[in-house]
Amino acid sequence: MPVNDFLDKSKTFEGKEIPEGQLILQDQQLLKKYSINKNLVVELGTFKGRGAVILSMFAKQVITVDFFGKGRPNNYELVKKDLDKHKNIKLIKKTTREAIDKFQNNSIDLLIQDAGHSIEAVVDDIKAYFPKLKNDAIVMIHDFKYMDGSCDASMDVKGGVKYLVDNKMLKLIEIAGWYWIGKIHKEYTTWN
Ligand SMILES: C[S@@+](CC[C@H](N)C(=O)[O-])C[C@H]1O[C@@H](n2cnc3c(N)ncnc32)[C@H](O)[C@@H]1O
């Protein structure tokens, strides 16, 4: 199914203009809840910038990462032009892995993983960004299904979350909207 067929076209959140995207209203409210007054929020997977713009309304600084792959409906120049209007958003055009050295250790308050949706992508992203997270950081992992409830076989976010929880990297605190939300467990994990 073409991506544009299941985008949410609502144009505003709390009176401010937002780009179209897959984040439903409940997701938008959860972004607000967890980003309020945070110093640094990092979003992996920008798409057209819907999440980034909402986050920029509440957090002090937002850095959003997307590789803008060929043939995708999101165009880097257009998204950059849109996001440049928001002084506290920085857009990085790289893969999540290539962007990693842009971040200092123990600097991220909130990490939102919404890039690859396979077990490996979810686990690898959280593992890679783990040293960059503050000890009390929150991680939000966005799941995805088509509007008819079906899911592509390559998307197993739940499997990735289960791995992170089983390995004591993440302690779930809320499952709502399309998000798995957890606190990180730096003291328990052997990953570093
Ligand atoms: C579901 S969309 C993100 C939606 C976005 N958070 C929003 O608020 O609308 C997933 C995005 O992740 C990007 N992506 C997928 N794998 C990636 C990777 N390894 N590195 C960087 N970006 C990636 C895709 O290009 C796509 O734009």
The ligand as a Tripos MOL2 file, in Angstrom:
@<TRIPOS>MOLECULE
LIG
   27    29     1     0     0
SMALL
NO_CHARGES

@<TRIPOS>ATOM
      1 C1          7.4770    5.9630   10.1630 C.3       1 LIG1
      2 S1          8.4960    7.1480    9.4540 S.3       1 LIG1
      3 C2          8.7900    8.3090   10.7520 C.3       1 LIG1
      4 C3          7.5860    9.1250   11.0910 C.3       1 LIG1
      5 C4          7.9040   10.4020   11.8440 C.3       1 LIG1
      6 N1          8.4360   10.1340   13.1620 N.3       1 LIG1
      7 C5          6.7280   11.3480   11.9450 C.2       1 LIG1
      8 O1          6.6000   11.9930   12.9900 O.co2     1 LIG1
      9 O2          5.9590   11.4400   10.9780 O.co2     1 LIG1
     10 C6         10.0350    6.3160    9.3550 C.3       1 LIG1
     11 C7         11.1630    7.1460    8.7690 C.3       1 LIG1
     12 O3         12.3850    6.5230    9.1720 O.3       1 LIG1
     13 C8         13.3260    6.6320    8.1430 C.3       1 LIG1
     14 N2         14.2940    5.5550    8.3300 N.ar      1 LIG1
     15 C9         14.0880    4.2210    8.2480 C.ar      1 LIG1
     16 N3         15.2190    3.5560    8.5470 N.ar      1 LIG1
     17 C10        16.1650    4.4940    8.8270 C.ar      1 LIG1
     18 C11        17.5360    4.4540    9.2090 C.ar      1 LIG1
     19 N4         18.1790    3.2990    9.3790 N.pl3     1 LIG1
     20 N5         18.1830    5.5990    9.4120 N.ar      1 LIG1
     21 C12        17.5570    6.7950    9.2600 C.ar      1 LIG1
     22 N6         16.2580    6.9110    8.9040 N.ar      1 LIG1
     23 C13        15.5730    5.7720    8.6990 C.ar      1 LIG1
     24 C14        12.5040    6.5740    6.8500 C.3       1 LIG1
     25 O4         13.1720    7.2630    5.8240 O.3       1 LIG1
     26 C15        11.1850    7.2310    7.2630 C.3       1 LIG1
     27 O5         11.1430    8.5830    6.8480 O.3       1 LIG1
@<TRIPOS>BOND
     1     1     2 1
     2     2     3 1
     3     2    10 1
     4     3     4 1
     5     4     5 1
     6     5     6 1
     7     5     7 1
     8     7     8 2
     9     7     9 1
    10    10    11 1
    11    11    12 1
    12    11    26 1
    13    12    13 1
    14    13    14 1
    15    13    24 1
    16    14    15 ar
    17    14    23 ar
    18    15    16 ar
    19    16    17 ar
    20    17    18 ar
    21    17    23 ar
    22    18    19 1
    23    18    20 ar
    24    20    21 ar
    25    21    22 ar
    26    22    23 ar
    27    24    25 1
    28    24    26 1
    29    26    27 1
@<TRIPOS>SUBSTRUCTURE
     1 LIG1         1 GROUP 0 **** ****
